[in-house]
Amino acid sequence: MNYQDKLTEIFCEIDDFCIEFEKEITKHTLEAGKIKRRRPSKLSDSEIMTILVFFHLGGYRCFKHFYLSYVCKHLKSEFTGLVSYNRFVELKPKVAVPMILFLNNRGLGSCTGISFIDSTPVRVCKNKRIKRNKVFKDVATVGKSTMGWFDIWAKKTSHYPKPLKMA
């Protein structure tokens, strides 16, 4: 299966999901008194999501490099309304909720039993306020890194899901 077939398959599945998602959102959305301007983007939500999913299936580490050197050069015929990299980055938050729902409902597999450790500390408060911290009292611990002691909130393990079903 070449990249064109895989790209088309991914786009079709995401586009079907986006159509259903838009129907449900418009069904449950309340209208405000003001009329908002909703000029459509050059790239549809499903095209943005397809590029993001295709990035994760590829071997690229840097999204900017992927977008500028691969999408803009080699996928120009598939995505006729390509925008600049800066505009694409501005459009990404617009598809965050549909993307999460798509991956949660259709894209992720079940857990393989393989886990990874995320040791990135999340600072809860400054060092001089460690003793008075009450917000994360039950979940934060005092930890030490190469930068010294600090109050952290760390989730140490999480499950690694199987790759996307579309592969």
Rosetta silent file (secondary structure, phi, psi, omega in degrees, C-alpha in Angstrom):
SEQUENCE: MNYQDKLTEIFCEIDDFCIEFEKEITKHTLEAGKIKRRRPSKLSDSEIMTILVFFHLGGYRCFKHFYLSYVCKHLKSEFTGLVSYNRFVELKPKVAVPMILFLNNRGLGSCTGISFIDSTPVRVCKNKRIKRNKVFKDVATVGKSTMGWFDIWAKKTSHYPKPLKMA
SCORE:     score description
SCORE:     0.000 S_00000001
   1 L     0.000  121.958 -179.425    0.000    0.000    0.000 S_00000001
   2 L   -85.219  174.918 -175.466    1.582    3.280   -1.068 S_00000001
   3 H   -64.926  -30.892 -178.947    1.285    6.607    0.716 S_00000001
   4 H   -64.526  -44.728  178.591   -1.458    7.831   -1.631 S_00000001
   5 H   -64.755  -43.512 -179.665   -3.787    4.946   -0.736 S_00000001
   6 H   -65.232  -41.633  179.171   -3.055    5.298    2.978 S_00000001
   7 H   -63.471  -42.178  178.854   -3.577    9.076    2.844 S_00000001
   8 H   -65.448  -41.610  179.048   -6.894    8.630    1.031 S_00000001
   9 H   -63.251  -44.591  178.991   -8.040    5.983    3.505 S_00000001
  10 H   -63.725  -44.692 -179.004   -7.143    8.170    6.494 S_00000001
  11 H   -62.670  -43.173 -178.844   -8.831   11.207    4.951 S_00000001
  12 H   -62.044  -43.432 -179.648  -12.053    9.329    4.174 S_00000001
  13 H   -66.735  -42.014  178.922  -12.347    7.978    7.709 S_00000001
  14 H   -68.027  -39.559 -179.574  -11.601   11.368    9.282 S_00000001
  15 H   -65.035  -41.508  175.910  -13.952   13.175    6.892 S_00000001
  16 H   -59.910  -42.658  178.666  -16.815   10.798    7.731 S_00000001
  17 H   -63.663  -44.299 -177.986  -16.159   11.417   11.416 S_00000001
  18 H   -64.030  -36.740  177.997  -16.038   15.224   10.938 S_00000001
  19 H   -63.626  -46.162  177.695  -19.370   15.229    9.079 S_00000001
  20 H   -65.056  -39.355  179.919  -21.036   13.313   11.931 S_00000001
  21 H   -63.406  -44.582  179.248  -19.313   15.497   14.514 S_00000001
  22 H   -62.651  -38.928  177.405  -20.539   18.715   12.868 S_00000001
  23 H   -61.302  -44.976 -179.360  -24.099   17.377   12.768 S_00000001
  24 H   -68.358  -38.997 -179.530  -24.012   16.611   16.492 S_00000001
  25 H   -66.191  -45.144 -179.776  -22.389   19.918   17.398 S_00000001
  26 H   -66.954  -28.347  178.666  -24.914   21.992   15.455 S_00000001
  27 H   -68.051  -34.702 -173.478  -27.727   19.984   17.033 S_00000001
  28 H  -106.735    4.266 -177.872  -26.580   20.833   20.572 S_00000001
  29 L   -88.779  135.404  175.287  -25.193   24.343   20.080 S_00000001
  30 L   -88.772  143.449  178.883  -27.049   27.336   21.446 S_00000001
  31 L   -95.856  136.375  176.717  -27.163   30.447   19.306 S_00000001
  32 L   -88.052  172.976 -178.821  -26.208   33.791   20.799 S_00000001
  33 L   -69.340  -32.074 -178.697  -27.846   37.085   19.868 S_00000001
  34 L   -82.855  149.212  174.328  -24.893   38.256   17.784 S_00000001
  35 L   -93.095  122.075  179.286  -24.136   36.927   14.352 S_00000001
  36 L   -94.191  145.134  177.863  -20.564   35.686   14.203 S_00000001
  37 L   -80.528  120.701  179.451  -18.555   35.747   11.050 S_00000001
  38 L  -124.156   69.874  177.956  -17.630   32.192   10.109 S_00000001
  39 L   -73.384  130.132 -177.087  -15.689   32.459    6.902 S_00000001
  40 L   -68.152  146.052  177.909  -14.491   28.986    5.935 S_00000001
  41 L   -77.039  162.423  176.343  -10.781   28.260    6.004 S_00000001
  42 L   -65.887  -34.145  177.305   -8.891   27.141    2.914 S_00000001
  43 L  -101.486  133.663  176.655   -8.254   23.832    4.656 S_00000001
  44 L   -76.660  164.700  178.426  -11.189   21.895    6.039 S_00000001
  45 H   -59.316  -39.740 -179.056  -11.097   20.429    9.529 S_00000001
  46 H   -68.116  -31.962  176.801  -10.741   16.938    8.096 S_00000001
  47 H   -69.870  -40.673  177.811   -7.757   18.011    5.983 S_00000001
  48 H   -62.561  -45.651  179.791   -6.033   19.534    9.019 S_00000001
  49 H   -64.874  -36.982  179.018   -6.660   16.399   11.052 S_00000001
  50 H   -63.669  -42.657  178.521   -5.439   14.192    8.190 S_00000001
  51 H   -63.159  -41.104  179.566   -2.148   16.095    8.005 S_00000001
  52 H   -65.826  -43.091  178.712   -1.715   15.765   11.774 S_00000001
  53 H   -66.986  -41.097 -179.575   -2.429   12.025   11.771 S_00000001
  54 H   -64.330  -33.011  175.870   -0.190   11.496    8.737 S_00000001
  55 H   -62.019  -43.513 -177.809    2.633   13.308   10.573 S_00000001
  56 H   -72.834  -23.725  176.791    2.392   10.843   13.468 S_00000001
  57 H   -82.359  -20.737 -179.898    2.374    7.863   11.125 S_00000001
  58 L   -82.689 -177.124 -177.310    5.477    9.114    9.313 S_00000001
  59 L   -98.134   13.420 -177.581    9.048    9.087   10.511 S_00000001
  60 L   -81.981  147.680  176.003    9.362   12.820   11.119 S_00000001
  61 L  -102.441  -32.008 -175.364   10.194   14.259   14.532 S_00000001
  62 L  -107.633  120.984 -177.488    9.690   17.945   13.821 S_00000001
  63 H   -65.668  -36.669 -179.831    6.254   19.008   12.576 S_00000001
  64 H   -61.598  -44.718  178.517    7.591   22.192   10.989 S_00000001
  65 H   -63.790  -42.317  177.894   10.072   20.223    8.923 S_00000001
  66 H   -60.080  -47.216 -175.609    7.356   17.709    7.961 S_00000001
  67 H   -67.692  -46.511 -175.575    4.926   20.426    6.892 S_00000001
  68 H   -74.925  -39.023 -174.677    7.403   22.573    4.966 S_00000001
  69 H   -94.254  -21.542 -178.159    9.493   19.863    3.325 S_00000001
  70 H  -111.061  -54.730 -175.737    6.941   17.100    2.787 S_00000001
  71 H   -66.587  -49.529 -176.105    3.379   18.395    2.803 S_00000001
  72 H   -68.702  -23.627 -178.812    4.039   21.658    0.941 S_00000001
  73 H   -98.750  -47.081 -171.841    6.206   19.966   -1.681 S_00000001
  74 H   -98.240  -22.694 -178.120    4.892   16.430   -2.156 S_00000001
  75 L  -108.806   19.723 -178.370    1.248   16.620   -1.055 S_00000001
  76 L   -64.457  -32.325 -179.508    0.375   19.872   -2.805 S_00000001
  77 L   -75.012  -28.802  179.347   -1.828   18.052   -5.328 S_00000001
  78 L   -79.219  -36.568  179.524   -3.786   16.261   -2.568 S_00000001
  79 L  -114.536   92.614 -173.270   -4.319   19.395   -0.454 S_00000001
  80 L   -73.861  -24.055 -178.427   -5.069   22.174   -2.922 S_00000001
  81 L  -101.478   38.616 -177.495   -5.805   24.847   -0.320 S_00000001
  82 L   -60.114  142.157  178.521   -2.557   24.585    1.644 S_00000001
  83 L  -111.035  172.850  178.659   -1.804   27.509    3.919 S_00000001
  84 L   -66.557  164.557 -179.493    1.491   28.775    5.320 S_00000001
  85 H   -61.364  -43.485 -179.143    3.043   26.988    8.263 S_00000001
  86 H   -61.345  -41.255  178.825    2.189   29.849   10.644 S_00000001
  87 H   -67.651  -37.287  178.054   -1.466   29.802    9.572 S_00000001
  88 H   -62.194  -41.690  178.486   -1.580   26.012    9.949 S_00000001
  89 H   -63.572  -34.561  176.628   -0.299   26.313   13.518 S_00000001
  90 H   -69.325  -29.240 -178.535   -3.083   28.862   14.167 S_00000001
  91 H   -83.186  -20.090 -177.020   -5.668   26.395   12.790 S_00000001
  92 H   -58.090  -42.147  179.265   -4.528   23.412   14.867 S_00000001
  93 H   -63.829  -24.058  179.892   -6.378   24.405   18.087 S_00000001
  94 H   -63.914  -29.900 -177.323   -9.615   24.587   16.101 S_00000001
  95 H  -104.752   12.678 -176.752   -9.499   20.825   15.508 S_00000001
  96 H   -63.188  -47.977 -177.746   -8.208   19.805   18.955 S_00000001
  97 H   -67.273  -49.183  177.460  -11.553   18.580   20.318 S_00000001
  98 H   -61.088  -34.324 -179.676  -12.634   16.682   17.171 S_00000001
  99 H   -65.817  -44.310  179.218   -9.129   15.200   16.906 S_00000001
 100 H   -63.726  -44.018  179.380   -9.190   13.916   20.493 S_00000001
 101 H   -65.098  -39.544  177.835  -12.672   12.477   20.025 S_00000001
 102 H   -62.528  -48.674 -179.189  -11.687   10.845   16.744 S_00000001
 103 H   -65.385  -35.107 -179.867   -8.585    9.236   18.219 S_00000001
 104 H   -71.225  -40.054 -176.114  -10.500    8.164   21.295 S_00000001
 105 H   -87.469  -38.674 -172.146  -13.435    6.638   19.384 S_00000001
 106 H  -122.990  -21.207 -168.384  -11.911    5.327   16.181 S_00000001
 107 H   -96.763  -31.964 -173.581   -8.161    5.701   16.098 S_00000001
 108 L   -91.321  148.497  174.954   -6.595    4.106   19.154 S_00000001
 109 L   -92.136 -169.975  178.368   -6.231    0.424   19.819 S_00000001
 110 L   -87.893  167.583 -177.628   -6.320   -1.321   23.165 S_00000001
 111 E   -67.885  137.462 -179.683   -3.450   -1.369   25.641 S_00000001
 112 E   -89.811   -7.832 -175.948   -0.654   -3.811   24.804 S_00000001
 113 E    94.221   -6.936  177.659    0.542   -4.084   28.382 S_00000001
 114 E   -87.032  131.700  178.300    3.630   -2.025   27.582 S_00000001
 115 E  -121.243  156.761  175.913    4.022    1.024   29.806 S_00000001
 116 E  -126.891  160.196 -179.071    6.385    3.953   29.696 S_00000001
 117 E  -107.801  126.349  175.795    7.621    6.283   32.390 S_00000001
 118 L  -104.143  106.506 -175.991    7.106    9.993   32.057 S_00000001
 119 L  -102.540   20.667  177.924    9.555   11.612   34.423 S_00000001
 120 L   -75.273  117.772 -178.739    8.910   15.199   33.400 S_00000001
 121 L   -76.093  143.431  174.272    8.260   17.119   36.622 S_00000001
 122 L  -112.202  111.813 -177.385    5.352   19.557   36.744 S_00000001
 123 E   -67.668  130.227 -179.761    6.109   22.332   39.213 S_00000001
 124 E   -92.941  -44.196  179.640    3.235   22.960   41.582 S_00000001
 125 E  -153.832  172.661  178.431    4.590   25.967   43.457 S_00000001
 126 L   -72.091  159.640 -174.381    7.765   27.858   44.194 S_00000001
 127 H   -58.302  -40.526 -176.253   10.252   26.401   46.662 S_00000001
 128 H   -73.232   -9.113  179.055    9.513   28.829   49.488 S_00000001
 129 H  -106.315    8.334 -177.257    5.788   27.922   49.345 S_00000001
 130 L   -57.761  -44.984 -176.724    6.198   24.126   49.487 S_00000001
 131 L   -67.140  -28.751 -176.537    5.174   23.869   53.154 S_00000001
 132 L   -94.285   -1.985 -175.760    2.012   25.982   52.652 S_00000001
 133 L   -67.107  122.747  179.265    0.775   24.252   49.476 S_00000001
 134 L  -118.727  -13.871 -175.112   -2.776   22.964   49.999 S_00000001
 135 L   -67.789  -50.571 -178.802   -4.074   22.729   46.444 S_00000001
 136 L  -107.679   38.974 -174.096   -2.257   19.545   45.424 S_00000001
 137 L   -54.868  -43.024 -175.122   -1.797   18.311   48.985 S_00000001
 138 L   -87.020  -20.152 -174.941   -2.666   14.664   48.244 S_00000001
 139 L  -110.385  -18.731 -178.790   -1.072   14.332   44.823 S_00000001
 140 L   -89.630  145.525  176.534    2.054   16.506   44.967 S_00000001
 141 E  -130.920  160.143  175.885    5.328   15.272   46.386 S_00000001
 142 E   -84.976  128.906 -178.282    8.672   16.899   47.064 S_00000001
 143 E  -133.051  170.453  179.889   11.183   15.835   44.476 S_00000001
 144 E  -131.055  136.138  174.662   14.708   16.572   43.378 S_00000001
 145 E  -128.360 -167.837  178.765   16.060   17.031   39.904 S_00000001
 146 L   -67.512  -16.503 -179.651   19.290   18.414   38.506 S_00000001
 147 L   -94.218   -0.441  178.539   17.898   21.877   39.240 S_00000001
 148 E   114.262 -167.535 -178.522   17.364   21.226   42.967 S_00000001
 149 E   -82.664  144.876  174.413   14.420   20.477   45.256 S_00000001
 150 E  -163.830  163.451  179.145   10.865   21.406   44.328 S_00000001
 151 E   -87.166  122.202 -176.020    7.224   20.448   44.852 S_00000001
 152 E  -125.189  157.032  170.827    6.043   18.341   41.902 S_00000001
 153 L  -120.792  106.771 -174.167    2.929   16.694   40.627 S_00000001
 154 L  -127.211  128.679  171.464    4.069   13.723   38.624 S_00000001
 155 L   -99.231  111.070 -168.501    2.143   10.935   37.039 S_00000001
 156 L   -81.244  -35.666 -177.766    4.831    8.351   36.660 S_00000001
 157 E  -127.444  148.948  172.614    3.302    5.618   34.521 S_00000001
 158 E  -150.428  158.576 -175.723    0.765    5.466   31.789 S_00000001
 159 E   -84.576  143.697  179.482   -0.208    2.805   29.313 S_00000001
 160 E   -98.151  114.176 -176.770    1.095    2.806   25.800 S_00000001
 161 E   -75.946  164.212  174.766   -1.750    2.037   23.351 S_00000001
 162 L   -64.643  160.862  177.835   -1.448   -0.027   20.215 S_00000001
 163 L   -62.419  169.016  179.751   -0.759    1.906   17.012 S_00000001
 164 L   -55.504  144.761 -179.336   -3.597    3.448   15.029 S_00000001
 165 L   -68.143  -22.382 -174.079   -6.040    0.973   13.524 S_00000001
 166 L   -72.368  -17.366 -175.828   -5.711    2.625   10.109 S_00000001
 167 L   -68.538    0.000    0.000   -2.144    1.384    9.579 S_00000001
